[in-house]
Structures are given as structure tokens and as C-alpha cells.
């Protein structure tokens, strides 16, 4: 349950950033479709969490899903992480498309 609350809280935090605040940061601009599993697996905990949240949101948007099903997202995340461990050169996008 704690993971579901953390995921929901991080989603709200990610959505609360305004465009101008993000534009002023020194963070890199990334083409998310090219991020590979190896890169994601090497990220620190917070970066990895935000990356997973981003991709869950992206896939949910593509599918038109509006239901937040914490247990299903947790199960999908485990499958995605296992896929990435087994396929480090695959893109994270591929991991999500095959496991969501």
C-alpha cells in the first residue's frame, strides 16, 4: 500500500511543476523513446521512480486509461524491471509496450 501512495504522491508532484520552472532548470532535454533499460537501471532511486511514473503515465494516456489501479501498476512495474534486467539494451519504451 505504501508503494501505491508513493506512486500517487510522486505523480501529483510531477504534475505540479509549471512549464517555466522546468525551462529554467539545468536538467537535460531527453528523447524518452531512446532511453535504454541499462540507463534506467543505473539511475538513482528518485530518477528511476520519476522515469517509471513518466512511462506509466505516457502508456496510460496512449491507451486512454483514467483508472489508477495501484496493484496492477505495481505488477506491471515488476515485469518491466525484470524485462529490463534481462534486456539491458532494449528501450524503456519497448519494456513498457511489451509489459503494460
C-alpha positions in Angstrom: 0.0 0.0 0.0 2.9 2.3 0.8 4.2 1.9 -2.8 0.8 2.9 -4.2 0.7 6.0 -2.0 4.3 6.9 -3.0 3.4 6.4 -6.7 0.3 8.6 -6.4 2.2 11.3 -4.5 5.0 11.4 -7.0 2.5 11.6 -9.8 0.9 14.7 -8.2 4.4 16.2 -7.6 5.4 15.7 -11.2 2.2 17.3 -12.4 2.5 20.2 -10.1 5.7 21.6 -11.8 5.0 24.6 -14.0 6.4 24.9 -17.5 8.6 28.0 -16.8 10.1 26.4 -13.7 11.2 23.4 -15.7 12.5 25.5 -18.5 14.8 27.4 -16.1 16.4 24.3 -14.7 19.7 22.8 -15.8 18.2 19.4 -16.4 18.9 17.9 -19.8 16.3 17.5 -22.5 15.7 13.8 -23.3 14.1 12.0 -26.1 12.3 9.5 -23.9 11.8 6.9 -26.6 15.5 6.3 -26.8 16.3 5.8 -23.1 17.5 2.3 -22.7 17.0 -0.1 -19.8 20.6 -0.1 -18.8 20.4 3.7 -18.3 17.3 3.4 -16.3 18.6 0.6 -14.1 21.7 2.8 -13.3 19.6 5.8 -12.3 19.4 6.7 -8.6 16.1 5.8 -6.8 14.3 9.1 -7.4 15.3 9.3 -11.0 14.2 5.8 -11.6 10.9 6.4 -9.8 10.2 9.5 -11.9 11.1 7.7 -15.1 8.7 4.8 -14.3 6.0 7.3 -13.4 6.5 9.1 -16.7 6.3 6.0 -18.8 3.2 4.7 -16.9 1.5 8.0 -17.5 2.5 8.0 -21.1 1.2 4.5 -21.8 -2.0 5.2 -19.8 -2.5 8.3 -21.9 -1.9 6.4 -25.2 -4.5 3.8 -24.0 -7.0 6.4 -22.8 -6.9 4.9 -19.3 -8.2 7.0 -16.5 -8.3 4.4 -13.7 -5.4 4.4 -11.3 -5.0 0.7 -10.3 -2.1 0.6 -7.9 -1.8 -3.2 -7.7 -1.9 -3.5 -11.5 0.7 -0.8 -11.9 3.0 -2.4 -9.2 2.7 -5.8 -11.0 3.5 -4.2 -14.4 6.5 -2.3 -12.9 7.9 -5.6 -11.6 7.5 -7.2 -15.1 9.1 -4.1 -16.7 12.0 -4.2 -14.3 12.5 -7.9 -14.9 12.4 -7.3 -18.7 15.0 -4.5 -18.4 17.3 -6.7 -16.3 17.1 -9.4 -18.9 17.3 -6.9 -21.9 19.5 -4.0 -20.9 19.9 -2.7 -24.4 16.2 -2.6 -25.0 14.5 0.8 -24.7 12.3 1.5 -21.7 9.5 2.3 -24.1 9.8 -1.2 -25.5 9.7 -2.6 -22.0 6.5 -0.8 -21.2 4.9 -1.6 -24.6 5.5 -5.3 -24.0 4.6 -5.4 -20.3 1.7 -3.0 -19.9 
